[in-house]
Amino acid sequence: MIGRSEFYIKWLLYGAATFLMLLLQGFLLQYLRVFGVMPFLYPALAAVLSMYEGAFGGTVYSLVLGVLCDLTLPGPIPCFYTLVFPAAGLCAGLLSKSWLPAGLPCALAVSVVAFALTGSFHALLLAVSGKAAWAAAASTALRETGATLLFVPVVFLLFRKVYRKCHIDD
Amino acid sequence: MKNFLKQHGLWVLFAVAVIAVALAVMSLFSTTSSPLMNLAGIVTSPFRAAYTAVANWFNEKQDYFADVQALREENQALKNQIASMEEDLRQAKSDSEENQRFRKLMNLREKKRDLGDLEPAHILEHSSTNWTSSLTLNQGTEHDVEINDCVITEEGYLVGVVSAVGLNWCTVLTLIDTDTSLGAQVFRTEDIGLAEGDFSLMGQGLLKLSHLPAGTELLGGDLVVTSGLGGYYPSGLVIGSVKEVRLDDSGATQYAVLEPSARFDELVEVFVVKSFEIVS
């Protein structure tokens, strides 16, 4: 259990780590093409942090991240990431608690779940708007997941460092 | 899972629902972007400019060391193309003069399109997700850019349409994005259709020309331009050329796959058409 000031410092550090990852996404990853797509870190950020902070903390962080993404990224509907990221965070938090302990394998697994949710929601919205393209959507989702998993270890190491720094006594 | 839902789940779900509805309502009732989105765009603009500046610097260094032989061959091909286009231009001038004489004979007034006010804009960011094809420009409402303004290259090729605008930024959905659709016309046959993005074609940098009249006969390379019907967009802006003609899933109707004339990944500067006039 951590005190109030440690609580604020912890989330400040997570915020700073998130900002670093956003810079990585903006300066490097969006210009890279791996398997024909760009690595897209945002769902992995929601999933990996939720793996460490559990269902509640992870869901709230994912909600905030989702709102930020909706404000700065184009999406099929105005609240796309606000809806899908909390779901991804919740799943990641629950999976790490009950199925696989927090670590690199879990980080990779929960990231895959986050991308599955995001890709499925994208495909569903395309179908609902009369522009169904299930095969193309599945291909994009798979390639996006593969391209981003190469960088999930970076996210994992950074968030693990913050978690260990703030949970020394745990 | 049960404990989470019991203790916190309802509150979190409530928060998600409220925020989602608020974002949707703000987006629906605003002719520009909502205040939050506008603020987010203003805050991220310097970062986007920095990303693009760094990427352009690297690209310039890379291009500097490009193969000299390839450049020579491209130069020769372009010279040949210019010669051919000059010949076409001479023919077009002659045809135009003949057209003027006939108009005078038949007492017809000239119908022309005036693009009016063009605002130059630099591209801050290319597509930031794999599911959309968009550009972020450095002009916004402070320069009278509005939603649904067309964006063109310096050659007059259509790039896309403004979908969101803030104080000093705007987002342009390119022609190949799934949310783009506009009236189009095949230049050679004057057939009217609908040029729209398709997700399965977007990954290949292509778009679709559908709702063609029955019996339309298209050829590979046919030029497709905006039709201007409805007055939403100027007419005559080059969309692209026909790559192939396919049958849809039902097998009953055909559609054309178009290759856009604008090269979205290579664009650095574009022009926003803030106003246009059809003079008839």
Interface residues (C-beta under 8 A of the other chain):
Chain A: L23 G26 F27 Q30 Y31 G36 V37 M38 F40 A55 F56 T59 V60 L63 V67 L68 D70 L71 T72 L73 P74 G75 P76 I77 P78 C79 T82 L83 P86 L90 L94 H122 L126 S129 K131 A133 A135 A136 A137 S139 T140 R143 E144
Chain B: M1 F4 Q7 H8 V12 A15 V16 I19 A20 V21 L23 A24 M26 S27 L28 L36 M37 L39 A40 G41 T44 F47 R48 A50 Y51 V54 A55 E125 H126 S127 S128 T129 N130 W131 T132 S134 S163 A164 T171 L173 T178 D179 D198 F199 S200 M202 G203
